[in-house]
Amino acid sequence: MERELTPVEARSGVVSGRILTILVLSSLGAIAALAIAWFFIFPQ
């Protein structure tokens, strides 16, 4: 049996998950922006 989480523990899990999601999305956005800039700076 797993013990029940307190509201604070449950909330910290949600917050850390949200932070992780934001980090991943912003990283992907940065990579996409760099790729687009690269094609504008160095056209074939």
LINJO-V675183 format. One record per residue. RES is the residue in one letter. SS is DSSP state (2 for helix, 1 for strand, 0 for the rest). OMEGA is omega in radians with two decimals (* if undefined). Layout:
BEGIN
RES SS OMEGA
RES SS OMEGA
END
This chain:
BEGIN
M 0 3.06
E 0 3.12
R 0 -3.14
E 0 3.11
L 0 3.00
T 0 3.12
P 2 -3.14
V 2 3.12
E 2 3.14
A 2 -3.12
R 2 -3.13
S 2 3.07
G 2 3.12
V 2 -3.11
V 2 -3.13
S 2 3.07
G 2 3.13
R 2 3.13
I 2 3.13
L 2 3.13
T 2 -3.14
I 2 3.12
L 2 -3.13
V 2 -3.11
L 2 -3.13
S 2 3.09
S 2 3.12
L 2 3.11
G 2 3.13
A 2 3.13
I 2 3.13
A 2 3.13
A 2 3.10
L 2 3.14
A 2 3.14
I 2 3.12
A 2 -3.13
W 2 -3.13
F 2 3.10
F 2 -3.09
I 2 -3.12
F 0 3.12
P 0 -3.10
Q 0 *
END
